[in-house]
Each structure stands twice: as structure tokens, then as C-alpha cells.
Amino acid sequence: MQLKSIVRGLIRRDIKADQGSTMVIVLMASLIATVSTMAIAMQAHNSYVNSSRQSMAKRAREAAESGLAILVESLNQDYPEWLVSNYNGSGSWSRRDSGGTGCRTEITGQPITSGISSQQINGTRGQYRLKSFEFDGTSYYGGRGRFVVEGEVVSKDNQKLAAAQVIQEMTIIAKSCNSLPGSPDESESIWPGLFMQNIGDYDRTEVKLKNSKPAQPAAVLCTSKEEDCRSSSRPWKSSYPPWDDVKFQPEITLPETPTPPAGLRATRIKPARCTAARGRREQSDTVYRIPEDVPAASKKQDADGTWHVYASDISMTGRSGCETKLKISKGPIRLYVSGNVNLAPHGRLDTSSVNHAADFMLLGTKPRLSGRCRQRLNTKQPLGTKSNPAKAFIWMPSGCVKFQFTKTDPHYLEGAIWGQQYDATGAGSYDKNYVDISVPEGLPSLIFQRLGVSFGVGQREYVAQGILSWRSHGR
């Protein structure tokens, strides 16, 4: 009996132990199932949140891209003048005075730099704003523009849900009015090789682009109205350009009057005529070199190597077989003149040592007064030759520039002439002679860089075209 009782007790204890183990196993299984369910739920939630964030970030970037496209289209279509003006992201976007009049005479409004770029989705909307625009280049040839546009996704109550920036660089093309980008009639042709308030006798003057084949006219610009520009009734005999291509801009902003550096004293440049020794036939030319032969008080050299020379007047005359030469020997040189310039027969301007027309500037210092010539530049001596033209940029705000034909050679000038009035005339027997003015490549840009924005004269418009670089990032 006692043995049976012991056996029963052991059996009951084993049964209880088995029941306890089973309960532990059930509890552990339930716990594992609960944790797994929570992990799956959290993973699903995180996936949803990340997907939502990615979707919002994508929408913000798309808002920026869409806004940039809207802005560029608006600039190209309605506000091309702003493509050469910087914008810092605050206030209004002011149009820079690029030195020219542009192609439009009346400009109203300005570009809209922000707006809605996408429709509402689940109560949210996409919007954009221009953070900044930087232009790197010149108004002659354009350059590159860097747009930074921010896109946002906002809620109904204007809470920002996501933001992104798009940074895009584009080519800014300067082109002739009413022409397509890349047309062959742009480049220097929009910058005047001859720029006058009035044009008098225009016998056989050609203004064209250097090395253009076939020959291409450069611009001739008159700051008077068409009916007031010509002061002569003689026929217009030039095909470069024909009269129909002359531009009239009575409201154009004129460049500033050149001013010599402070402290320079004007000197008279009038070399003595060369003479032959008595009893000898040989004669040697007289050469006046600039800047070497200029008195120290009338010349100054900048740190960049540019010489500034100040003359009261210049008079050159020689005799047959014995020329008097004004030789520009070291450049760049800016020759300021407060009086007249006279190149009589056998008085020659020698620019054979000048590399480019922008390296020799002849600058009149008298400010322009309406209808008056306060300075004169007269040349009877043929200016340069076909193989070795004179190289110069001539700017005389109140100067009357006159070329007189001779029995010998035509006048050849590589550069440009800007002034008050232009005349080129001669007797009928000299009808084979002419004035050839060729505008070399790079002259507009060099003059712009050296003399400033006011020399950006000429009609032009701009277009943003071609993506140079693109990137985006979230915020």
C-alpha cells in the first residue's frame, strides 16, 4: 500500500510538471508572435513614412524643375533683358543697364520670381521661388547664367512638408534683334564700327567685319532720327552697309567723355618737317614716337602696362619723299587729345607696331554739345594700306571726323570711329578711292572690358539656351 501511494505521488508530480512546461511554451510562443507582429507593423509604418517622404521630396524637386522651366520661358519670351542682370533672391529683380538700348523701346513689368508650379494633391501643393541668378559674361556676347530655384510642398495651412533645390547653368546668347540664335549676322555686327550723331558726305565708305567671307557689313549707328541724321543730300554710295541697314537710336545713352589721368599736362605734338642736307638728295623721314618722345609730364604708365598720353593737339605734315610719322611704338596706348588732329599730306599715322585696334585708342576729351563740333580730326594722308591698315579705336564725343580723298591711295582703318559727325569726300576724279573700315574680331569685348559698360552700344537681345550643368538636392 505504501509503495502504491509513493508511485501515485510521483505520477501526479510529473503530470503537474508537464502542465507547467506546456504553459511556459504557450506563453513564449504568444510573446514571439506578438513581437513579430509589432516588428512587421513598425517596418510597414517606416516603409510608409519613408515612401511618403521620398514622394514629398520628389514632388518638391519636380516643383523646382517646373518652376525653373516656367521662369526660363518667361525670361526668353517676355523679359530677355534680365538675363544679363544678377538677382540675390530678395526684393525686386532690377534690370541692369547693359550700355545699350536693347531691342525694345518700351519695357513694362518684370519677371515673376515665384509661383505655384503644380496642382493640389491630397490637400498639398507644389510651389517655387528663384533664390538667385548669377550672370557671368558680357552684354556683347552673352555668357552663362546660374539659376538656383527652390521647390516646396506645403499643406493646406501652409506648413512646409518638403523642400528641394535645383541648380542649373545655361548658355546666355546675345543675338541680333529678330534673328535666331546662331545666325551668321550677329557677333560684332551688332556693335557699331561707325557711331555718329550725324553723317555728312558718305562717298565710298565701307564698314564691314574683318575677314568675313563673303564680305559682311558691320553696324553703322546714328543717334539722330533718320530724317535728321544725314546732313548731306549726296547719294549714299556704300553697300557696306546699305542705307536701309543703318540704325537710328535718338534716345541711346552715350558713353562717358574720356578723361586723362589726374596730374597729366597736355603737350603739343607737332614734329618738325624733315629736310634734306644742302647739296644732297637723300632725305630721311621724321618720326615722332609715342610714348618715347612724349615729355614725362604728359605720360603715365599703369601697373598693367597701359600708357596714358595727353596731347593738346596733333599736327603732322611732310613733303614728297619725306614723310613725318606719328609712330605708336608701345602698347596698349590711350592718346587723349583736347584739341584737333590734322594729318596733312605726307603726315602719316604709323601703327605697324600695334597688335590690335583696342591697343591704340585716340580719345577726344571735349564733351558733346548738341549740334556742335568742338574738335576735328582731318586726314588727307591715306590712312594705312590694304596690307597694313592703320589700327585704332577713335572716340571723339564732340569731334567731326573727315577723310579727304587724294590721287594716291584709299584709306584703310582696322577698328572703329565714334564721334559727332562723319564725312568722307573728294573730287570726282578721285572716285576710285574710298574709306575701308573693318571691325576686327574681339574689338567690342576688349573695348567693353577696358573702357566700361557705357561702351556696350548696339541693339541686342538675349536668350537662355542649352543646359551646361544641372544638379539638385533636398532640404
C-alpha positions as CSV (number, residue, x, y, z in Angstrom):
1,M,0.0,0.0,0.0
2,Q,2.8,2.3,0.9
3,L,4.6,1.6,-2.3
4,K,1.5,2.3,-4.4
5,S,1.0,5.7,-2.6
6,I,4.5,6.7,-3.4
7,V,4.1,5.8,-7.1
8,R,0.8,7.7,-7.4
9,G,2.5,10.8,-5.9
10,L,5.3,10.7,-8.4
11,I,2.9,10.4,-11.3
12,R,0.8,13.3,-10.1
13,R,4.0,15.5,-9.8
14,D,5.1,14.6,-13.3
15,I,1.7,15.5,-14.7
16,K,1.8,18.9,-12.9
17,A,5.4,19.5,-14.2
18,D,4.3,18.7,-17.7
19,Q,1.3,21.1,-17.4
20,G,3.7,23.9,-16.2
21,S,6.1,23.4,-19.1
22,T,3.3,23.5,-21.6
23,M,2.0,26.8,-20.2
24,V,5.5,28.3,-20.5
25,I,5.8,27.1,-24.1
26,V,2.4,28.6,-24.9
27,L,3.4,31.9,-23.2
28,M,6.7,32.1,-25.1
29,A,5.0,31.4,-28.4
30,S,2.5,34.1,-27.8
31,L,5.2,36.6,-26.9
32,I,7.2,35.7,-30.0
33,A,4.1,36.1,-32.2
34,T,3.3,39.5,-30.6
35,V,6.9,40.8,-31.1
36,S,6.9,39.6,-34.7
37,T,3.6,41.3,-35.4
38,M,4.8,44.6,-33.9
39,A,8.1,44.4,-35.9
40,I,6.1,43.8,-39.1
41,A,3.8,46.7,-38.2
42,M,6.7,49.0,-37.4
43,Q,8.5,48.0,-40.6
44,A,5.4,48.6,-42.6
45,H,4.9,52.0,-40.9
46,N,8.5,53.0,-41.5
47,S,8.2,51.9,-45.1
48,Y,5.1,54.0,-45.5
49,V,6.8,57.0,-43.8
50,N,9.9,56.7,-46.0
51,S,7.9,56.3,-49.1
52,S,5.8,59.3,-48.2
53,R,8.9,61.4,-47.5
54,Q,10.5,60.2,-50.8
55,S,7.3,61.1,-52.6
56,M,7.2,64.5,-51.0
57,A,10.9,65.1,-51.8
58,K,10.4,64.1,-55.4
59,R,7.4,66.4,-55.6
60,A,9.5,69.2,-54.2
61,R,12.2,68.7,-56.8
62,E,9.6,68.5,-59.5
63,A,8.1,71.8,-58.3
64,A,11.6,73.4,-58.5
65,E,12.1,71.9,-62.0
66,S,8.7,73.0,-63.2
67,G,9.2,76.5,-61.7
68,L,12.6,76.8,-63.4
69,A,11.1,75.9,-66.8
70,I,8.3,78.5,-66.2
71,L,10.8,81.1,-65.3
72,V,13.2,80.5,-68.3
73,E,10.3,80.5,-70.7
74,S,9.1,83.8,-69.2
75,L,12.5,85.4,-69.5
76,N,13.1,84.2,-73.1
77,Q,9.6,85.3,-74.2
78,D,8.9,88.5,-72.2
79,Y,12.0,89.6,-70.2
80,P,15.2,88.8,-72.1
81,E,16.9,92.0,-70.8
82,W,17.0,90.4,-67.3
83,L,19.2,87.6,-68.5
84,V,22.3,89.8,-68.1
85,S,21.3,91.0,-64.6
86,N,22.1,89.4,-61.3
87,Y,19.4,88.6,-58.6
88,N,20.2,87.9,-55.0
89,G,16.8,86.4,-54.0
90,S,15.4,89.4,-52.1
91,G,13.3,92.3,-53.3
92,S,12.6,93.1,-57.0
93,W,14.8,91.8,-59.8
94,S,16.3,95.0,-61.2
95,R,17.3,95.2,-64.9
96,R,20.9,96.2,-65.3
97,D,21.8,99.0,-67.8
98,S,24.0,97.0,-70.1
99,G,25.1,100.1,-72.0
100,G,22.8,99.6,-75.0
101,T,19.1,100.1,-75.7
102,G,18.2,96.5,-76.4
103,C,15.6,95.7,-79.0
104,R,12.6,97.1,-77.2
105,T,11.8,100.8,-76.7
106,E,9.2,100.2,-74.1
107,I,9.6,97.7,-71.2
108,T,6.9,97.3,-68.5
109,G,6.9,94.9,-65.5
110,Q,9.5,92.5,-64.5
111,P,9.8,88.7,-64.2
112,I,7.7,86.9,-61.6
113,T,10.2,85.0,-59.5
114,S,7.8,82.7,-57.6
115,G,4.5,80.9,-58.0
116,I,2.5,77.7,-57.9
117,S,4.1,75.0,-60.1
118,S,1.8,72.0,-59.6
119,Q,-1.9,71.2,-58.7
120,Q,-3.1,70.2,-55.3
121,I,-2.7,66.5,-54.3
122,N,-4.5,65.4,-51.1
123,G,-4.7,69.0,-50.0
124,T,-1.0,69.7,-50.6
125,R,0.5,71.9,-53.4
126,G,3.9,72.5,-55.1
127,Q,5.4,75.9,-55.3
128,Y,8.7,77.5,-56.4
129,R,10.8,80.6,-56.0
130,L,14.0,81.9,-57.5
131,K,16.7,82.0,-54.8
132,S,19.4,83.6,-57.0
133,F,20.6,84.2,-60.6
134,E,24.2,84.9,-61.4
135,F,25.3,86.1,-64.9
136,D,28.9,85.7,-65.9
137,G,29.8,87.3,-69.3
138,T,29.4,90.5,-71.2
139,S,26.4,92.1,-72.9
140,Y,28.1,91.8,-76.3
141,Y,28.4,88.0,-76.5
142,G,26.4,86.8,-73.5
143,G,27.9,84.1,-71.3
144,R,26.4,81.7,-68.8
145,G,23.7,82.1,-66.2
146,R,23.3,80.1,-63.0
147,F,19.8,79.6,-61.7
148,V,19.1,78.4,-58.1
149,V,15.4,77.6,-57.7
150,E,13.8,76.2,-54.6
151,G,10.7,74.0,-54.8
152,E,8.4,73.2,-51.8
153,V,5.4,71.1,-51.0
154,V,3.1,72.7,-48.5
155,S,-0.1,71.7,-46.7
156,K,-3.4,73.5,-46.7
157,D,-2.3,75.6,-43.7
158,N,1.0,76.5,-45.5
159,Q,3.1,74.1,-43.4
160,K,6.3,73.1,-45.3
161,L,6.3,69.3,-45.8
162,A,9.3,69.0,-48.1
163,A,11.8,71.2,-50.0
164,A,14.4,70.8,-52.7
165,Q,16.8,73.0,-54.7
166,V,17.7,72.7,-58.4
167,I,20.9,74.4,-59.6
168,Q,21.1,74.8,-63.4
169,E,23.6,76.6,-65.6
170,M,22.6,77.7,-69.1
171,T,24.2,79.5,-72.0
172,I,23.0,83.1,-72.3
173,I,23.2,84.0,-76.0
174,A,23.4,87.6,-77.3
175,K,21.8,87.9,-80.7
176,S,20.7,90.5,-83.2
177,C,17.1,91.7,-82.9
178,N,14.6,89.5,-84.6
179,S,17.1,86.9,-85.5
180,L,17.5,83.3,-84.5
181,P,20.4,82.3,-82.1
182,G,23.4,81.3,-84.0
183,S,22.5,83.3,-87.1
184,P,25.6,84.5,-89.0
185,D,24.5,88.1,-88.9
186,E,25.2,88.6,-85.2
187,S,28.5,88.8,-83.2
188,E,30.3,92.1,-83.9
189,S,27.7,93.2,-86.4
190,I,25.5,94.3,-83.5
191,W,28.3,96.7,-82.4
192,P,28.9,99.8,-84.5
193,G,32.0,100.3,-86.5
194,L,30.8,103.8,-87.2
195,F,28.8,105.6,-84.5
196,M,27.8,109.2,-85.1
197,Q,25.2,111.8,-84.2
198,N,25.2,113.0,-87.8
199,I,26.5,111.6,-91.1
200,G,27.5,114.1,-93.8
201,D,29.1,113.1,-97.1
202,Y,29.5,109.3,-97.3
203,D,31.2,108.8,-100.6
204,R,32.5,105.3,-100.9
205,T,32.9,104.4,-97.3
206,E,32.6,100.7,-96.4
207,V,32.1,99.5,-92.8
208,K,32.4,95.7,-92.6
209,L,33.6,92.9,-90.4
210,K,37.2,91.9,-90.8
211,N,37.9,88.7,-92.7
212,S,34.2,88.0,-93.2
213,K,33.7,85.9,-96.4
214,P,31.6,86.9,-98.2
215,A,32.0,90.4,-97.0
216,Q,29.6,91.2,-94.2
217,P,28.6,94.8,-93.2
218,A,29.3,95.9,-89.7
219,A,26.8,98.2,-87.9
220,V,26.5,101.9,-88.6
221,L,24.6,103.7,-85.8
222,C,23.2,107.2,-85.8
223,T,21.9,108.9,-82.7
224,S,19.7,111.2,-84.6
225,K,16.4,110.4,-86.2
226,E,16.5,109.1,-89.7
227,E,15.4,112.4,-91.2
228,D,17.9,114.4,-89.2
229,C,20.9,112.0,-89.4
230,R,22.2,112.9,-92.9
231,S,23.5,116.4,-93.3
232,S,24.2,115.9,-97.0
233,S,21.9,115.4,-99.9
234,R,24.5,113.5,-101.9
235,P,23.7,109.9,-102.7
236,W,24.6,107.0,-100.4
237,K,27.2,105.0,-102.4
238,S,28.1,102.3,-99.9
239,S,26.9,98.7,-100.0
240,Y,28.6,98.0,-96.6
241,P,26.1,98.7,-95.2
242,P,23.3,99.9,-97.5
243,W,21.4,102.9,-96.2
244,D,18.4,100.7,-95.3
245,D,20.6,98.9,-92.7
246,V,21.7,102.0,-90.8
247,K,20.3,102.0,-87.3
248,F,18.8,105.2,-85.7
249,Q,18.7,105.5,-81.9
250,P,18.0,109.1,-80.9
251,E,17.5,108.1,-77.3
252,I,20.6,106.0,-76.9
253,T,22.8,106.5,-73.8
254,L,26.1,107.9,-75.0
255,P,29.4,106.7,-73.5
256,E,31.2,108.9,-71.0
257,T,33.6,111.6,-72.2
258,P,37.2,110.2,-71.8
259,T,39.2,111.8,-69.1
260,P,43.0,111.6,-68.8
261,P,44.5,110.6,-65.5
262,A,44.9,113.3,-63.0
263,G,48.2,115.1,-63.0
264,L,49.0,114.8,-66.7
265,R,49.8,118.0,-68.5
266,A,48.8,118.3,-72.2
267,T,51.6,118.7,-74.7
268,R,51.5,119.8,-78.3
269,I,52.6,117.2,-80.8
270,K,54.0,118.8,-83.9
271,P,57.2,117.3,-85.2
272,A,59.4,119.4,-87.4
273,R,59.2,118.7,-91.1
274,C,62.1,116.6,-92.4
275,T,64.6,118.4,-94.6
276,A,67.5,117.4,-96.8
277,A,71.1,118.4,-96.2
278,R,72.2,121.1,-98.6
279,G,73.6,119.7,-101.8
280,R,72.3,116.2,-101.1
281,R,69.2,114.5,-102.5
282,E,68.8,111.9,-99.7
283,Q,66.1,112.7,-97.2
284,S,65.1,110.8,-94.0
285,D,61.7,110.6,-92.5
286,T,60.9,112.4,-89.3
287,V,59.5,110.0,-86.7
288,Y,57.7,111.1,-83.5
289,R,57.4,108.0,-81.3
290,I,54.7,107.5,-78.6
291,P,55.3,107.2,-75.8
292,E,59.1,107.6,-76.0
293,D,59.2,111.1,-77.3
294,V,56.4,112.5,-75.1
295,P,57.6,114.7,-72.2
296,A,57.5,112.9,-68.9
297,A,54.8,115.3,-67.5
298,S,52.4,114.3,-70.3
299,K,52.6,110.5,-70.0
300,K,52.0,107.8,-67.4
301,Q,52.0,104.0,-67.4
302,D,49.6,101.9,-65.4
303,A,50.6,98.8,-63.5
304,D,49.0,96.7,-66.2
305,G,51.3,98.3,-68.8
306,T,48.9,100.7,-70.5
307,W,50.3,104.1,-71.4
308,H,48.2,107.2,-71.0
309,V,49.4,110.2,-73.1
310,Y,47.8,113.6,-73.1
311,A,48.1,116.0,-76.1
312,S,46.7,119.4,-76.6
313,D,46.6,119.0,-80.4
314,I,48.4,116.9,-83.1
315,S,49.6,118.2,-86.4
316,M,51.6,116.1,-88.8
317,T,52.9,117.3,-92.2
318,G,55.7,116.3,-94.5
319,R,56.8,116.7,-98.1
320,S,57.0,114.5,-101.1
321,G,59.6,111.7,-100.5
322,C,60.0,112.8,-96.9
323,E,57.1,111.8,-94.5
324,T,56.5,112.9,-91.0
325,K,55.4,109.9,-89.0
326,L,53.5,109.6,-85.7
327,K,54.6,106.1,-84.7
328,I,52.7,104.3,-82.0
329,S,55.5,102.1,-80.8
330,K,54.5,100.5,-77.5
331,G,51.0,99.5,-76.5
332,P,48.4,99.5,-75.2
333,I,48.2,103.3,-75.5
334,R,45.4,105.7,-74.8
335,L,46.1,109.0,-76.5
336,Y,43.9,111.8,-75.1
337,V,43.5,114.9,-77.2
338,S,41.9,118.1,-76.1
339,G,42.3,119.9,-79.4
340,N,42.4,119.0,-83.1
341,V,44.2,116.2,-85.0
342,N,45.5,117.1,-88.5
343,L,47.2,114.6,-90.8
344,A,48.2,116.7,-93.8
345,P,49.7,115.2,-97.0
346,H,52.8,113.2,-96.1
347,G,52.0,113.2,-92.4
348,R,51.3,109.6,-91.6
349,L,50.0,107.7,-88.6
350,D,52.1,104.6,-88.2
351,T,50.5,101.8,-86.2
352,S,52.6,99.0,-87.6
353,S,53.7,98.0,-84.1
354,V,50.1,97.8,-82.8
355,N,48.8,94.3,-82.5
356,H,45.1,95.0,-82.2
357,A,42.9,98.1,-82.7
358,A,42.0,98.0,-79.0
359,D,45.6,98.6,-78.1
360,F,45.6,102.1,-79.6
361,M,42.8,104.5,-78.6
362,L,42.5,108.0,-79.8
363,L,40.2,109.7,-77.3
364,G,38.9,113.3,-77.6
365,T,38.3,114.9,-74.2
366,K,35.7,117.6,-75.2
367,P,32.2,116.6,-74.1
368,R,29.5,116.5,-76.7
369,L,27.2,119.5,-77.2
370,S,24.2,119.2,-79.4
371,G,24.8,120.3,-82.9
372,R,28.4,121.4,-82.3
373,C,31.8,120.0,-83.3
374,R,34.3,121.1,-80.7
375,Q,37.1,119.0,-82.0
376,R,38.2,118.0,-85.5
377,L,40.1,115.1,-87.0
378,N,41.1,115.7,-90.6
379,T,43.2,113.4,-92.7
380,K,44.4,114.0,-96.2
381,Q,47.2,111.5,-96.0
382,P,45.9,108.0,-96.9
383,L,45.4,106.2,-93.6
384,G,47.1,102.8,-93.8
385,T,47.4,100.5,-96.7
386,K,45.5,97.4,-97.7
387,S,48.2,95.1,-96.4
388,N,49.0,97.2,-93.4
389,P,45.9,99.2,-92.3
390,A,46.0,101.7,-89.5
391,K,44.8,100.2,-86.2
392,A,42.8,102.3,-83.8
393,F,39.6,102.9,-81.9
394,I,38.7,106.5,-82.2
395,W,36.2,108.1,-79.8
396,M,35.7,111.8,-80.0
397,P,32.3,112.8,-78.4
398,S,32.3,116.2,-80.0
399,G,34.6,115.5,-82.9
400,C,34.0,116.0,-86.6
401,V,35.9,113.3,-88.4
402,K,36.7,113.9,-92.0
403,F,38.5,111.8,-94.6
404,Q,39.6,113.6,-97.8
405,F,40.5,111.5,-100.8
406,T,43.7,112.1,-102.7
407,K,45.1,111.0,-106.1
408,T,47.0,108.2,-104.4
409,D,45.7,105.5,-102.1
410,P,42.4,104.8,-100.3
411,H,42.1,105.0,-96.5
412,Y,42.3,101.7,-94.6
413,L,41.4,101.6,-90.9
414,E,41.1,98.5,-88.8
415,G,39.0,99.4,-85.8
416,A,36.0,101.8,-85.3
417,I,35.2,105.5,-85.2
418,W,32.7,107.1,-82.8
419,G,32.1,110.8,-82.8
420,Q,29.8,113.8,-83.6
421,Q,29.9,113.8,-87.4
422,Y,31.5,111.8,-90.1
423,D,32.4,113.0,-93.6
424,A,34.3,111.3,-96.5
425,T,34.6,113.3,-99.6
426,G,36.8,114.2,-102.6
427,A,36.9,115.5,-106.1
428,G,35.1,113.4,-108.8
429,S,38.5,112.5,-110.3
430,Y,39.3,110.5,-107.1
431,D,36.3,108.3,-107.4
432,K,38.4,105.1,-107.3
433,N,39.4,105.9,-103.7
434,Y,37.4,105.1,-100.7
435,V,37.5,104.6,-96.9
436,D,37.6,101.0,-95.7
437,I,36.7,100.5,-92.0
438,S,37.0,96.9,-90.9
439,V,35.9,95.8,-87.3
440,P,38.3,93.1,-86.1
441,E,37.2,90.2,-84.1
442,G,37.1,90.8,-80.3
443,L,37.1,94.6,-80.6
444,P,33.7,95.1,-78.9
445,S,34.6,92.8,-76.0
446,L,38.0,94.4,-75.5
447,I,36.6,98.0,-75.6
448,F,33.9,96.9,-73.1
449,Q,36.5,95.5,-70.7
450,R,38.9,98.4,-70.9
451,L,36.5,101.4,-71.1
452,G,33.5,100.1,-69.3
453,V,29.8,99.3,-69.6
454,S,28.9,102.6,-71.3
455,F,30.6,101.3,-74.4
456,G,28.2,98.4,-74.8
457,V,26.4,100.2,-77.6
458,G,24.2,98.4,-80.1
459,Q,20.9,96.7,-80.3
460,R,20.8,93.2,-79.0
461,E,18.5,90.7,-77.2
462,Y,19.2,87.6,-75.2
463,V,18.0,84.0,-74.9
464,A,18.8,81.3,-72.3
465,Q,19.5,78.1,-74.3
466,G,21.3,74.9,-73.6
467,I,22.0,73.3,-70.2
468,L,25.7,73.4,-69.2
469,S,25.2,71.7,-65.8
470,W,22.4,70.5,-63.5
471,R,22.1,69.2,-60.0
472,S,19.6,69.0,-57.2
473,H,19.4,68.2,-53.5
474,G,16.8,68.0,-50.8
475,R,16.4,70.4,-47.9
